[in-house]
Amino acid sequence: MEFDEQASRCRSLFISKNKDYGTAWRILRPSSITDQILIKALRIRSIEEKGTQQIGDSIASEFTGIINYCIMGLIQLQYWPQPEKEFNDLELINLYDNELSETKALMVQKNHDYGEAWREMRASSFTDLILMKLNRTKQIEDNNGKTLVSEGIDANYRDMINYAIFALITLNTK
């Protein structure tokens, strides 16, 4: 239920922003989406370390941004290099929901094996894990998407979504 509540907030914001901006993000290369996620994660870490901030956007809003950018990244991985491909509202929502559903299924599988160990973690650890996943993703992108034994970019995006949702749940229960 907590996952669904946070995911629903992210989805609502995504839909609202789509009404404001359309799919302008479709012009971004997948690596540029990764860099946008990096900027958000680095801002979160900076605020966590400094204990203060000068811009009003909350840490929670940055984790929400990470989730939505990761979903954009997953969509881009499927349709790149066709940035001119437009989606109507229903198509885009269906793509969003499909990616979120696959990501939640992964979370359920991992929670089965790990016993919801994430509930014992600090929100700052999720930031660090996201930054680690971003470094991995950037390395894979620099290798033209090729890996020898590791999961691909899509798996890293999914893990980042789950970590960000866990962070939102953790921040919400403080």
C-alpha positions as CSV (number, residue, x, y, z in Angstrom):
1,M,0.0,0.0,0.0
2,E,2.8,2.4,0.8
3,F,4.5,1.7,-2.5
4,D,1.2,2.3,-4.4
5,E,0.6,5.5,-2.5
6,Q,4.0,7.0,-3.4
7,A,3.8,5.7,-6.9
8,S,0.4,7.3,-7.4
9,R,1.7,10.7,-6.3
10,C,4.6,10.4,-8.8
11,R,2.1,9.3,-11.6
12,S,-0.2,12.3,-10.9
13,L,2.7,14.7,-11.1
14,F,3.9,13.1,-14.3
15,I,0.5,13.4,-15.9
16,S,0.2,17.0,-14.8
17,K,3.6,17.9,-16.2
18,N,2.7,16.2,-19.4
19,K,-0.3,18.5,-19.7
20,D,2.1,21.5,-19.2
21,Y,5.0,20.4,-21.3
22,G,3.9,17.5,-23.4
23,T,6.7,15.0,-24.3
24,A,9.4,17.6,-24.7
25,W,11.7,15.1,-22.8
26,R,11.5,12.8,-25.8
27,I,14.3,14.8,-27.4
28,L,16.7,13.7,-24.7
29,R,19.1,10.9,-25.3
30,P,18.9,8.2,-22.7
31,S,22.3,9.3,-21.3
32,S,20.9,12.9,-20.9
33,I,18.1,11.5,-18.8
34,T,20.7,9.6,-16.7
35,D,22.4,13.0,-16.2
36,Q,19.1,14.6,-15.1
37,I,18.7,11.9,-12.5
38,L,22.3,12.5,-11.4
39,I,21.6,16.2,-10.8
40,K,18.7,15.4,-8.6
41,A,20.5,12.7,-6.6
42,L,23.5,15.0,-6.1
43,R,21.2,17.8,-4.9
44,I,19.7,15.4,-2.4
45,R,23.1,14.4,-1.1
46,S,24.2,18.0,-0.9
47,I,21.2,18.9,1.2
48,E,21.6,15.8,3.4
49,E,25.3,16.7,4.1
50,K,24.8,20.5,4.5
51,G,21.6,20.2,6.5
52,T,20.2,23.3,4.8
53,Q,18.9,24.3,1.4
54,Q,18.3,27.6,-0.4
55,I,15.9,26.4,-3.1
56,G,12.4,25.4,-2.0
57,D,12.1,22.1,-3.7
58,S,12.0,19.4,-1.0
59,I,14.1,16.3,-0.9
60,A,10.9,14.3,-1.4
61,S,10.2,16.2,-4.6
62,E,13.6,15.4,-5.9
63,F,13.1,11.7,-5.2
64,T,9.8,12.0,-7.1
65,G,11.7,13.6,-9.9
66,I,14.1,10.6,-9.9
67,I,11.3,8.2,-10.2
68,N,9.7,10.0,-13.1
69,Y,12.9,10.5,-14.9
70,C,13.7,6.8,-14.5
71,I,10.4,6.0,-16.1
72,M,11.1,8.4,-18.9
73,G,14.5,6.7,-19.3
74,L,12.8,3.3,-19.5
75,I,10.5,4.6,-22.2
76,Q,13.4,6.2,-24.1
77,L,15.3,2.9,-24.0
78,Q,12.4,1.3,-25.9
79,Y,11.8,4.1,-28.5
80,W,15.2,5.7,-29.0
81,P,16.4,6.9,-31.5
82,Q,12.9,8.0,-32.5
83,P,12.6,11.3,-30.6
84,E,9.9,12.5,-33.1
85,K,7.6,9.6,-32.0
86,E,4.8,11.3,-30.1
87,F,2.4,9.6,-27.7
88,N,-1.1,10.7,-27.1
89,D,-2.1,11.0,-23.4
90,L,-3.5,7.5,-23.1
91,E,-0.5,5.9,-24.8
92,L,1.9,7.7,-22.5
93,I,0.0,6.8,-19.4
94,N,-0.1,3.2,-20.5
95,L,3.6,3.2,-21.0
96,Y,4.2,4.8,-17.6
97,D,1.9,2.3,-15.9
98,N,3.5,-0.6,-17.6
99,E,7.0,0.5,-16.5
100,L,5.8,1.1,-13.0
101,S,4.0,-2.3,-12.8
102,E,7.2,-4.1,-14.0
103,T,9.2,-2.2,-11.4
104,K,6.8,-3.0,-8.6
105,A,6.9,-6.7,-9.6
106,L,10.7,-6.6,-9.2
107,M,10.3,-4.9,-5.8
108,V,7.9,-7.6,-4.6
109,Q,10.3,-10.4,-5.7
110,K,13.3,-8.7,-4.0
111,N,11.3,-8.0,-0.9
112,H,10.4,-11.7,-0.7
113,D,14.1,-12.6,-0.7
114,Y,15.4,-9.7,1.4
115,G,12.5,-9.6,3.9
116,E,12.0,-5.8,3.5
117,A,15.5,-5.1,4.8
118,W,15.1,-1.6,3.3
119,R,12.8,-0.6,6.2
120,E,15.9,-0.6,8.5
121,M,17.8,1.7,6.2
122,R,18.3,5.5,6.4
123,A,17.0,7.7,3.7
124,S,20.5,8.9,3.1
125,S,21.6,5.3,2.2
126,F,19.0,5.3,-0.6
127,T,20.6,8.5,-1.9
128,D,24.0,6.7,-1.9
129,L,22.6,3.6,-3.6
130,I,21.0,5.7,-6.3
131,L,24.3,7.5,-6.9
132,M,26.0,4.1,-7.1
133,K,23.4,2.9,-9.7
134,L,23.9,6.1,-11.6
135,N,27.7,5.5,-11.8
136,R,27.0,2.0,-13.0
137,T,24.5,3.2,-15.6
138,K,26.9,5.9,-16.9
139,Q,29.6,3.2,-17.3
140,I,27.2,1.0,-19.2
141,E,26.1,3.9,-21.4
142,D,29.8,4.7,-22.0
143,N,30.2,1.1,-23.1
144,N,27.3,1.5,-25.6
145,G,25.0,-0.5,-23.5
146,K,27.1,-3.6,-23.4
147,T,27.9,-5.6,-20.3
148,L,29.7,-8.8,-19.7
149,V,27.9,-10.2,-16.7
150,S,25.9,-7.3,-15.3
151,E,22.3,-6.2,-15.6
152,G,21.6,-3.5,-18.1
153,I,20.5,0.1,-18.0
154,D,16.9,-0.8,-17.5
155,A,17.6,-2.9,-14.4
156,N,19.5,0.0,-12.9
157,Y,16.6,2.4,-13.6
158,R,14.2,0.0,-12.0
159,D,16.4,-0.3,-8.9
160,M,16.6,3.5,-8.7
161,I,12.9,3.8,-8.9
162,N,12.5,1.3,-6.0
163,Y,15.1,3.0,-3.9
164,A,13.5,6.4,-4.4
165,I,10.1,5.0,-3.5
166,F,11.6,3.4,-0.4
167,A,13.2,6.8,0.5
168,L,9.8,8.6,0.1
169,I,8.2,6.0,2.3
170,T,11.0,6.4,4.9
171,L,10.7,10.2,4.8
172,N,6.9,10.0,5.1
173,T,7.2,7.9,8.3
174,K,9.6,10.2,10.2
